[in-house]
């Protein structure tokens, strides 16, 4: 998984940012976290209209950042 790190203060973020909320720096670098460490997950079998049936929501911790993502069905 790719995360972003502020080149000024080192704060990590999931997703690109224009400005660092800690030091207001505008320069970021990408880095790979390697493996995801799952914290919790749940499988949705009944979903709202317009969403595919049977997907999984996963909360994972990556290098100290918590990330929520969706994994499609089988």
LOZA-122133 format. One line per 4 residues: number of its first residue (from 1); their letters; for each residue y, x, z of N, C-alpha, C. Coordinates in nm, 4 decimals. Atoms other than C-alpha are relative to their C-alpha. Example, Ala and Ser with C-alpha at 12.3 -4.5 7.8 and 13.67 -1.06 7.14 Angstrom:
// LOZA-122133
1 = AS = -0.1190,0.0890,0.0000,-0.4500,1.2300,0.7800,0.1200,0.0900,0.0000 | -0.1190,-0.0820,-0.0060,-0.1060,1.3670,0.7140,0.1090,-0.0770,0.0730
END
This chain:
// LOZA-122133
1 = XXXX = -0.1171,0.0846,0.0000,0.0000,0.0000,0.0000,0.1234,0.0891,0.0000 | -0.1236,-0.0768,0.0068,0.3480,0.1282,-0.0838,0.1050,-0.0603,0.0920 | -0.1135,0.0382,-0.0831,0.6281,0.1136,0.1697,0.1177,0.0892,-0.0381 | -0.1213,-0.0754,0.0300,0.9825,0.2496,0.1587,0.0548,0.0586,0.1291
5 = XXXX = -0.0556,-0.0681,-0.1164,1.1509,0.4958,0.3940,0.1420,0.0437,-0.0338 | -0.1387,-0.0426,0.0170,1.5249,0.5543,0.4343,0.0047,0.1523,0.0049 | -0.0114,-0.1456,0.0030,1.6047,0.9140,0.3373,0.0993,0.0517,0.1044 | -0.0975,-0.0412,-0.1006,1.8873,0.9174,0.5944,-0.0570,0.0044,0.1411
9 = XXXX = 0.0455,0.0079,-0.1392,1.7210,0.8048,0.9181,-0.1515,-0.0129,0.0142 | 0.1453,0.0101,-0.0060,1.3532,0.7551,0.8280,-0.0541,-0.1384,0.0313 | 0.0478,0.1360,-0.0284,1.3388,0.3808,0.9017,-0.0874,-0.0490,-0.1151 | 0.0959,0.0483,0.0989,1.0425,0.2196,0.7219,0.0243,-0.1475,-0.0291
13 = XXXX = -0.0192,0.1393,0.0394,1.0582,-0.1062,0.5286,-0.1045,-0.0385,-0.1024 | 0.0878,0.0549,0.1013,0.8273,-0.3251,0.3259,0.0908,-0.0705,-0.1004 | -0.0897,0.0562,0.1013,1.0119,-0.4045,0.0046,0.1259,0.0842,-0.0127 | -0.1184,-0.0814,0.0257,1.3075,-0.2305,-0.1558,0.1228,-0.0610,0.0667
17 = XXXX = -0.1273,0.0413,-0.0594,1.6468,-0.2471,0.0137,0.1119,0.0771,-0.0670 | -0.1168,-0.0701,0.0527,1.9933,-0.1600,-0.1085,0.0639,0.0856,0.1072 | -0.0652,-0.0697,-0.1111,2.1216,-0.0558,0.2341,-0.0917,-0.0025,0.1215 | 0.0797,-0.0085,-0.1224,1.9389,0.0622,0.5452,0.0732,-0.0731,0.1132
21 = XXXX = -0.0652,0.0718,-0.1091,2.0089,-0.1726,0.8397,0.0316,0.0896,0.1204 | -0.0240,-0.0889,-0.1143,2.0007,0.1232,1.0826,0.1169,0.0947,-0.0217 | -0.1026,-0.1035,0.0199,2.2199,0.3933,0.9269,0.0921,-0.0290,-0.1186 | -0.0785,0.0408,0.1169,2.3660,0.2131,0.6210,-0.0152,0.0956,-0.1179
25 = XXXX = 0.0289,-0.0881,0.1129,2.2154,0.4772,0.3917,-0.0439,-0.0803,-0.1210 | 0.0340,0.0705,0.1240,2.1540,0.3835,0.0295,-0.1085,0.0711,-0.0796 | 0.1029,-0.0756,0.0686,1.8764,0.6283,-0.0609,-0.1353,-0.0219,0.0693 | 0.1324,0.0284,-0.0545,1.5096,0.5339,-0.0150,-0.1065,0.0710,-0.0813
29 = XXXX = 0.1144,-0.0588,0.0675,1.1797,0.6991,-0.0999,-0.1225,-0.0849,0.0241 | 0.1261,0.0732,-0.0153,0.8372,0.5433,-0.1552,-0.1031,0.0890,0.0676 | 0.1135,-0.0741,-0.0537,0.5309,0.6453,0.0400,-0.1187,-0.0935,0.0145 | 0.1225,0.0777,-0.0104,0.1716,0.5289,0.0550,-0.0497,0.0037,0.1433
33 = XXXX = 0.0494,0.0082,-0.1364,0.0317,0.4087,0.3843,-0.1472,0.0330,0.0106 | 0.1448,-0.0198,-0.0049,-0.3265,0.4702,0.2864,-0.0683,-0.1337,0.0241 | 0.0751,0.1213,-0.0300,-0.5388,0.2024,0.4502,0.0842,-0.1008,0.0777 | -0.0588,0.1082,-0.0790,-0.4244,-0.1340,0.5841,-0.0884,-0.0244,0.1213
37 = XXXX = 0.0763,0.0334,-0.1193,-0.5292,-0.2209,0.9374,0.0223,-0.1479,0.0281 | -0.0183,0.1435,-0.0242,-0.5879,-0.5973,0.9620,0.0216,-0.0296,0.1483 | -0.0282,0.0443,-0.1363,-0.4422,-0.7575,1.2731,-0.0580,-0.1392,0.0187 | 0.0514,0.1364,-0.0060,-0.5298,-1.1198,1.1991,-0.0097,-0.0552,-0.1418
41 = XXXX = 0.0088,0.0657,0.1303,-0.6377,-1.3369,0.9073,-0.0499,-0.1421,0.0193 | 0.0483,0.1377,-0.0006,-0.7031,-1.7007,0.8297,-0.0197,-0.0445,-0.1435 | 0.0287,0.0518,0.1333,-0.8507,-1.8808,0.5288,0.0484,-0.1432,-0.0087 | -0.0502,0.1352,0.0228,-0.6681,-2.1873,0.3966,-0.0882,-0.0687,-0.1025
45 = XXXX = 0.0851,0.0742,0.0928,-0.8972,-2.4437,0.2386,0.0698,-0.1238,-0.0531 | -0.0815,0.1126,0.0452,-0.6480,-2.7309,0.2127,0.1422,0.0537,-0.0124 | -0.1306,-0.0602,0.0254,-0.3231,-2.6182,0.0523,0.0966,-0.1026,-0.0584 | -0.0983,0.0915,0.0580,0.0016,-2.7853,-0.0566,-0.0147,-0.0086,-0.1525
49 = XXXX = 0.0025,0.0168,0.1452,0.0353,-2.9197,-0.4120,0.0695,0.1179,-0.0661 | -0.0584,-0.1122,0.0726,0.1032,-2.6403,-0.6579,-0.0555,0.1357,0.0413 | 0.0618,-0.1243,-0.0452,-0.0909,-2.3742,-0.4632,-0.1490,-0.0057,-0.0284 | 0.1441,-0.0028,0.0239,-0.4433,-2.2612,-0.5448,-0.0755,-0.0343,0.1280
53 = XXXX = 0.0839,0.0306,-0.1159,-0.7216,-2.3825,-0.3163,-0.0705,0.1256,0.0474 | 0.0809,-0.1051,-0.0586,-0.8909,-2.1409,-0.0822,0.0557,0.1395,-0.0099 | -0.0469,-0.1380,-0.0066,-0.6745,-1.8362,-0.0248,0.0116,0.0435,0.1447 | -0.0003,-0.0582,-0.1332,-0.6490,-1.6059,0.2741,0.1378,0.0598,0.0298
57 = XXXX = -0.1220,-0.0644,-0.0483,-0.3379,-1.5083,0.4715,-0.0407,0.1094,0.0969 | 0.0385,-0.1154,-0.0804,-0.3622,-1.1641,0.6297,0.1240,0.0669,0.0570 | -0.1040,-0.0788,-0.0655,-0.1369,-0.9937,0.8810,-0.0600,0.1379,0.0227 | 0.0517,-0.1362,-0.0120,-0.1852,-0.6164,0.8602,0.1092,0.0909,0.0547
61 = XXXX = -0.0943,-0.1001,-0.0484,-0.0234,-0.3181,1.0297,-0.0181,0.1256,-0.0838 | 0.0014,-0.1179,0.0865,0.0671,-0.0257,0.8041,0.1061,0.0965,0.0486 | -0.0935,-0.1037,-0.0476,0.2259,0.2844,0.9559,0.1079,-0.0574,0.0905 | -0.0955,0.0563,-0.0949,0.3912,0.0813,1.2309,0.0754,-0.1216,-0.0499
65 = XXXX = -0.0651,0.1192,0.0547,0.5147,-0.1981,0.9999,-0.1039,-0.1098,-0.0136 | 0.0905,0.1143,0.0172,0.3552,-0.5435,1.0085,0.0350,-0.0689,-0.1316 | -0.0166,0.0577,0.1323,0.3028,-0.7035,0.6673,-0.0883,-0.1236,-0.0105 | 0.0759,0.1227,0.0246,0.1956,-1.0607,0.5820,-0.0207,-0.0105,-0.1498
69 = XXXX = 0.0247,0.0168,0.1426,0.0250,-1.1027,0.2460,-0.1119,-0.0994,-0.0235 | 0.0970,0.1001,0.0395,-0.1929,-1.3468,0.0574,-0.1021,0.0620,-0.0943 | 0.1074,-0.0471,0.0890,-0.5294,-1.2644,-0.0970,-0.0601,-0.1247,-0.0660 | 0.0529,0.1132,0.0768,-0.6498,-1.4989,-0.3706,-0.1459,-0.0236,0.0307
73 = XX = 0.1388,0.0400,-0.0251,-0.9794,-1.6814,-0.3493,-0.1011,0.0907,-0.0663 | 0.1127,-0.0821,0.0434,-1.3160,-1.5450,-0.4488,0.0068,0.0379,-0.1400
END
